[in-house]
Amino acid sequence: MEYTIGHTHSDARTDAVPNAMLWSGRVMSALPSLFLLMDGIMKLVKPAVVVETTVQLGYPESVITGLGIVLLICTALYLIPQTAVLGAILLTGYLGGAVATHVRVGADLFPVFFPVIVGILLWGGLVLRNPRLRALLPLQAV
């Protein structure tokens, strides 16, 4: 079998995205993206509530700006179609750190599971709008 770079005949069935699925994926991706962009911007602006919360979670104030920059870069990568999968992978790591932080300080269930929900929305939206990613998943129609 010959392998070629670019589109082949077999790619045609994975390139089309039904309109409803595409828009559902965009909306599902937009919700966590807007939250993460706002969170990243707030880390750069550093209002008192962000500084207080970060310090309460055990981090020094000096890391807030760096966290904001990392979050904004990862979210930007997620929003660019060509780098969306890389962005999703990096954001999964970032959100995993948020889960670990909240578990470490003994937070209630909502702060622990909220990053998980954000991650599910990120990946769910990406899967709905990316047929190549859907083709990789071992999901079957019932």
C-alpha angles and dihedrals in degrees: 000000000000120000119211134186115241130018123347131180091268090056092063093078093050098044099066118085118192109242095239091050092048093051093043088053092048092051092044089051094044096058098061092034092058091047092049093046090051091047091050093048091048089054089055094046091043103203115191094261091057093048093046094048094047092050091047088055089057102259124123117244089243092073097055097087092047091050090050092051092048091048093049093048093049092047092048089052089051092051094053107082094218093054100030095111092051089048091050091051092049092045090050088058092047092049091047088057089052091052091048091048093053093045090050093054093045096246123178120266097267097060089046096049100036093080088049090054090048089052092049090052092048094051095037091054091046093050091050094051099038115067093184090058091047089053090057095053119091093230121137131197113246 
